[in-house]
Amino acid sequence: MEFELKGALKKYRRMRSWRRAGMAIMAVGAMSAPWLLDLGRTDTLICWFGAFTLWTAGELEMRLKTIQIRLAGMNDQLNALSGRDPEQGPDADLILELNDW
C-alpha cells in the first residue's frame, strides 16, 4: 500500500505543478494580449481583470483540493483508530483523493 501512496503523491505533485504552470502561462498571455493586439484602455482593463479572475479561481481550486486531501487523510486515520472498514487499506481515501485529477 505504501508504493501506491507514494505513486499517488508523485502524480499529485506533478499534476499540481503542471496546472500551476499552465495557469501562469495563461495569465501572462491574457495580460500581454492588449499590447500584442494594440487594444484600448478599457480592453486592457478587461483582459487584466479576466487574467486575475482566472488565476484566483485556479488558486482557489487548488486550495480546496488540498483541503479535500487533508480531510481524506483524517478520515483514514479515524477509520484506522475505530477499526472500521478493515478490508480497505490504511490510506484508501487519501489515495482516491490524490488520484482524482
N, C-alpha and C positions, 0 to 999 in steps of 0.2 A: 504494500500500500504506500510505502514511503516513496517508491520510484514514481508512482502515479501522481503523488502530490508534488514532487519535485518537477516533473514534466509539466503539470498544470501551472505551477508558479512561473516556470520559464516562459510558457506560452502567454500567460497573462502579462508578464513584464514586457515581452516582445510586442504584443498587440497594443499595449498601452503606449509604448514609445512610438510605434508606427502611427497611432491615432493622434498623438500629440504633435508629431512632425507634420502630418497631413493638415491638421488644423492651423499650424503656424504658417505653412505654405499658402493655404487658402486666405488666411488673414493678411499676409503680406501682399498677396495678389490683389485682394479687394482694396487694400489701402493704396496700392500703387496704380490701380486702374484709372483713377481720374487724370493722372499725369500722362499715362500712356495713351489714353483716348482723348485727351485735351477737353475734358469736361469742365463745366462751370462750377461756381462755388457751392450751389445747392446740391448738385450731383455729387460733388466731393464729400459733402457732409453726409449724404445718404449712404455712400459707399463706406465711409468710415464708421457710421453707426451700424450698418449691416455687418461689417467685419467684427466690430466689438460685440454685437449680439451673438453672432455665430461662435466666437471664441468663448464668451461667457456660457453659452449653452453647452459647449463641449466640455468645459471645465466642470460645470455643474453635473453633467452626466458621469464624468469620471469620479467625482466625489461621491455621488450616490452609489456607484458600483463599488467603491471602496467600503462604504458603509454596509452594503449587502454582504460583502466578503467577510467583514468583521462579525456581522451577526450570524452568518453561517458557521464560522469558527466557534462562536459562543454556543450555538445550538449543538454542534458536535460535542463540545465539552460537557454540556448539560446532559446529553444523551449518554455519554460515557459514564458520568457520575451517577446517574439514576439507573443505569443498566437497561435502558430501553433500546430496542432495535439492535440486538446483538448480531443479527445476520448481516447488517450493513457494516462497512469498515469504520474505523475510528474517525476518518476525515471525509466521509461520503458527501455531506452537504457542502463542505468547503471546496472539494474537487468539482462538484457540479457548478458552483458559482464561478470558479476560476475558468472553467471551460465554456462558459456562456458568453461568447463574444459573437 
